[in-house]
Every structure is written in C-alpha cells, then in structure tokens.
C-alpha cells in the first residue's frame, strides 16, 4: 500500500514493522505462540518492551541490584524474550518470574528461553493464575512487570501488582483500550464498560503516574512513584 493512502499513524506503524530488529529465536517463538492461538506483540510494542527493560536494567545497575521482572501472559515466552533482550542489551543479567497456569504455554516459554541462551537460573515459572499469586510476591522487589489479561482482571491485577514494584518500577498492561472501542459512546456492552471502568480507576491511582499509548490494541503504562 502506498504510504500516501495510509493515515500517518498507520504509515509509522508500517515503517517500524518493516525496520524493527528481530531474530530467528523470536520469530520461531512467535510462530509457535500463534499455532496455539496466542496473541503476540506487534513491532512497536516489542520495541517499547525492550526499551523499558533496558532502562530498568540500567537503573538497577546504578542501584546495585539484579534487574527483575514479572511476565503475566499466555505468550510469556515471546514477551519474556523481548524483556531479556532489553536487559541483556544493558549488559546486565536479569531474572524473570513468569506467571502462567497452562503447562503448554510454560513449555513454549522454556524452549524459547533455552533457544535464546538464557540460563535456567535467570527465570522461574509460577504455575498459577496471576491473581492467585501476584499479591504474594515480595514487596518492592521488581523493576518491571508486563501483563496481558482479561478485561475484568485489569483493575485488580494492577492493584495487586503495584506493591511488588520498586519505587520507579513500571507496569505495562497490554491491550487495555480495546482498539479504541472505549472511546465509542455507542458501545455499552459489558466488556467495553469494564475496560472504561478499569481505565478510570487506574488514572486516579495514588502514588502512580499513568500513560496510555497506541501500542497494540492500546496499552496502559503505570510508573510507581511512591
């Protein structure tokens, strides 16, 4: 398609997709995830995850601790690869906690991490639903968290994840804005209303700064400030 016939945003998205860094391990992990019907991040989201991970790793190095992250998604392997890429780019050795109840999804992630050369001591899996265990993680111990969840779980997952983050830690929740359906006043279905309610609750969180960006179906990024 000629760029002149696209919207400016679609032209930018297409350019980023065409020029984004990738490798055989990530492409193989994405293909395996799609075979299981799992959603994987687009190029812009992937770049942003690597950027956040590199930034978190740099700040962790300055503070003298190991960069730590949490991945909560059926596609934890693909998301984890991008986070590891960012951490490794900052010349740091990080550790990821992947929370995913499905054994097959865990196996996909373990294979992806092994193919990428990640040592087994750089990640762990908690075979539970995120809402069942996230509140039990050590407080103020993680630099970055990435979540993909059902709409009705967005607000409680955010509220239970923030205590685990260090001050300055970042939580990115993917696909929260439903491709812009939250802005359509004519959409009054339960899912859209729940997304709006979660968005409003998150925007008024205390001790946090929130940004909503047009990544994927619309991502919410929350920085813990106190």
Buried (B, 14 or more C-beta within 10 A) or exposed (E): EEEEEEEEEEBBBBEBBEEEEEEEBBEBBBEBBEEEEBBBBBBBBBBBBBEBBBBBBBBBBEEEEBBBBBBBBBBBBBBBBBBBBBBBBBEBBBBBBBBBBBEEBBEBBBBBBEBBEBEEEBBEBBEEBBBEBBBEBEEEBBBBBBBBBEBBBBBBBBBBBBBBBBEBBBBBBBBBBBEEBBEEEEBEEEEBEBBBBBBEBBEEBEEBEBEBBBBBBBBBBBBBEE
